[in-house]
């Protein structure tokens, strides 16, 4: 195995370890919160940006500020909800199951991350590099 193979294993292992520590409920809620935050930004940035008409003159900056505020606010609220639900799961005695499911979720998320990175990289000339050709894991991922 060469360095890129170890990087692939590392990405999957790190994702699994983080999810093992955080648990399935927190990890799944995290993805839902990101989806909600991005959806809210797409839906409400325009109307929300109008509140900055007097303070920010450039429309592009006004839209960017509005989108960032919406995303950050929703992520903060989601983080609080995630913390509460994580505590609730730990107090019910389902912590072991939650963490095991979290690790499985983390492995799947890590694998999806690797597949996505390899897919994007395969559209570039990097797939002709010697290290790409020598990798033992990239052909499996492709």
Residue pairs with C-beta under 8 A, 6 or more apart in sequence:
1 9
1 136
1 137
2 131
2 134
2 135
2 136
3 131
4 131
4 132
4 135
4 137
4 138
5 135
5 136
5 137
5 138
8 114
8 137
8 138
8 141
9 137
11 110
11 113
11 114
11 117
12 107
12 110
12 111
12 114
13 110
14 110
15 106
15 107
15 109
15 110
15 113
16 103
16 106
16 107
16 110
17 103
17 106
18 106
19 27
19 102
19 103
19 105
19 106
19 107
19 109
20 99
20 100
20 102
20 103
20 106
21 99
21 102
22 30
22 86
22 102
23 86
23 89
23 95
23 98
23 99
23 101
23 102
24 98
24 99
24 101
24 102
24 104
24 105
25 85
25 86
25 89
25 98
25 102
26 82
26 85
26 86
26 102
27 102
27 105
27 106
27 109
28 105
29 78
29 81
29 82
29 85
30 78
30 82
32 78
33 74
33 75
33 78
33 79
33 81
33 82
34 75
36 74
36 78
37 70
37 71
37 74
37 75
37 78
38 71
40 70
40 71
40 74
41 67
41 70
41 71
44 70
45 63
45 66
45 67
45 70
46 63
46 66
48 66
48 69
48 70
49 59
49 62
49 63
49 65
49 66
51 66
52 62
52 65
52 66
53 62
56 62
56 65
89 95
89 98
90 98
114 141
115 141
118 138
118 141
118 142
119 142
121 127
121 132
122 142
126 132
132 138
